[in-house]
């Protein structure tokens, strides 16, 4: 019996094209003072450009070359929660433990941020497809490195949430000429009703611990 031919794309975003350095990047501006939403484990500082010195890349847009740190945030609390708590779409229940160990921080920048639009028409403008947001991580760090050293000197990139394509997330590069400032940090347990409402809108509920 003949093996069926593979259907569809491989799923990995293409590597940055040779001509990327020659174009002007598609840019979105994040105004100074605009609130960015970050979900993090409560015992960690809300401002962390990972993965950390000497630690191999782990996040989607962590620098492949280890040249700089990256911090991840959502433009909305809903998007940040989806990226953190809804990583397995087939789970109908979110563990209470996942909520109890995390906090939500509101961050603002001390100046406007220029981020590369890696969604919508921006994908074709730079020579990639939406696998950059949804596919394996292999080429994503190469894109971070290429954009970080680009002559336009963007502060990061904007991409679709893998877990809710209507939400836009940010990966901001560690640069010396801007500063992120935490405005407020709340434990998710202290805002449980708000978190539960977001989960309910996705058809999810919270799994309470058994005694």
C-alpha positions in Angstrom: 0.0 0.0 0.0 1.4 3.4 -1.0 1.9 5.9 1.8 -0.5 8.9 1.4 1.3 12.1 0.3 1.8 14.7 3.0 -0.9 17.3 2.8 -0.5 21.0 3.6 2.4 23.1 4.9 5.0 21.9 7.3 3.9 24.3 10.0 7.2 26.1 10.7 7.4 29.8 9.8 10.0 30.5 7.1 13.3 32.0 8.2 13.8 35.8 7.7 14.4 36.5 4.0 17.6 38.0 2.7 15.8 41.2 1.7 14.4 42.0 5.2 17.3 44.4 6.0 16.4 46.5 2.8 12.8 47.3 3.6 11.1 49.6 6.1 9.3 47.5 8.6 5.5 47.7 9.2 5.2 49.4 12.5 2.5 49.7 15.2 3.0 52.3 17.9 2.2 51.7 21.5 1.7 55.0 23.2 3.6 55.9 26.3 1.4 55.2 29.3 -0.7 52.6 27.5 -1.4 49.7 29.9 0.1 46.4 28.9 -1.0 43.3 30.7 1.3 40.6 32.0 0.5 37.4 33.8 3.3 35.9 35.9 4.0 33.7 38.8 3.4 35.7 41.9 6.9 35.2 43.4 8.5 36.6 40.3 9.1 40.3 39.4 6.6 41.5 36.9 9.5 43.1 34.9 11.6 40.2 33.5 13.4 40.1 30.2 13.9 36.4 29.7 15.2 33.8 29.5 18.1 35.1 31.7 21.8 35.1 31.4 23.2 31.7 30.5 19.7 30.2 30.1 18.8 28.7 26.6 15.8 30.3 24.8 12.4 29.0 25.9 9.7 31.4 24.9 8.5 31.8 21.3 10.4 35.0 20.5 13.4 34.6 22.8 16.6 35.6 21.0 18.1 32.6 19.2 21.6 34.1 19.7 21.1 35.0 23.3 21.8 38.7 22.4 19.0 40.3 24.5 16.1 39.5 26.8 12.4 39.5 25.8 9.3 40.3 27.9 5.9 39.1 26.9 2.6 41.0 27.5 -0.9 41.3 26.1 -2.7 44.4 24.9 -5.7 43.2 27.0 -6.0 41.3 30.2 -8.2 38.8 28.3 -5.4 38.1 25.8 -2.8 37.7 28.6 -5.0 35.3 30.4 -5.7 33.3 27.2 -1.9 33.0 26.5 -1.2 31.8 30.1 -4.2 29.7 31.2 -5.6 28.3 28.0 -2.6 26.5 26.5 -4.5 23.3 26.1 -7.7 24.0 24.2 -9.2 20.6 24.9 -9.1 21.1 28.6 -12.6 22.3 29.8 -11.3 23.0 33.3 -8.6 25.3 34.5 -6.8 24.2 37.7 -7.3 26.5 40.7 -3.6 25.9 41.4 -2.8 27.7 38.1 -4.7 30.7 39.3 -3.5 30.7 42.9 0.2 30.9 41.9 -0.2 33.8 39.4 -0.7 37.5 39.4 -1.6 40.1 36.8 0.6 43.2 36.4 -0.3 46.4 34.5 2.8 47.8 32.9 3.5 51.1 31.0 6.4 52.3 29.0 8.1 55.7 29.7 8.1 56.4 25.9 6.2 55.3 22.8 7.1 51.9 21.6 7.6 50.9 18.0 6.6 47.3 17.4 6.8 45.3 14.2 3.3 44.2 13.0 3.7 40.4 12.6 0.0 39.9 11.9 -2.5 40.9 9.2 -0.8 42.6 6.2 2.4 42.8 8.1 3.1 39.1 7.5 3.4 39.5 3.8 5.3 42.8 4.2 8.2 41.0 6.0 8.0 37.7 4.2 6.4 35.3 6.6 3.0 33.7 7.4 1.0 33.2 10.6 2.9 30.1 11.6 5.1 32.8 13.3 2.3 33.0 15.9 1.0 29.5 15.9 3.6 27.1 14.6 6.8 25.6 16.2 9.3 27.9 17.7 12.3 27.0 15.6 12.4 30.0 13.4 10.8 32.5 15.7 14.0 33.4 17.6 15.7 34.0 14.3 13.0 36.6 13.5 13.6 38.3 16.9 17.3 38.5 16.2 16.8 39.9 12.6 14.3 42.5 13.8 16.3 43.5 16.8 19.3 44.3 14.6 17.3 45.9 11.8 18.2 49.4 10.9 14.7 50.6 12.0 15.6 49.5 15.5 12.1 48.4 16.6 11.3 47.9 20.3 9.7 44.5 19.8 7.0 42.8 17.8 3.2 42.3 17.9 1.7 39.0 17.0 -1.6 37.1 17.2 -2.3 35.1 20.3 -2.1 31.4 19.5 -4.9 30.7 21.8 -7.3 33.5 20.7 -6.5 34.9 17.3 -8.6 38.0 18.0 -6.0 39.1 20.7 -2.7 40.8 20.0 0.3 40.1 22.2 3.7 41.8 22.4 7.3 40.5 22.6 9.4 43.5 23.7 13.2 43.5 23.3 15.5 44.5 26.1 16.9 47.9 25.0 18.6 50.5 27.2 16.5 53.5 25.9 13.1 52.6 27.3 11.8 51.5 30.7 8.7 49.5 31.7 7.1 50.5 34.9 4.7 48.4 36.9 1.5 50.3 37.8 -0.4 47.7 39.7 0.0 44.0 40.6 -3.0 41.9 41.7 -3.1 38.2 42.5 -5.4 36.3 40.2 -7.1 35.0 43.3 -8.0 38.5 44.4 -9.7 39.1 41.1 -11.2 35.6 40.8 -14.6 36.8 39.6 -13.0 38.7 36.7 -10.8 35.8 35.8 -13.7 33.3 36.0 -15.8 35.5 33.7 -13.0 35.5 31.1 -12.7 31.7 31.3 -16.5 31.3 31.1 -16.5 33.3 27.8 -14.2 30.6 26.4 -16.4 27.8 27.7 -14.0 27.0 30.5 -14.5 26.7 34.3 -12.3 26.4 37.3 -11.5 23.0 38.8 -11.6 23.4 42.5 -9.2 21.4 44.6 -10.5 18.1 46.1 -10.3 17.6 49.8 
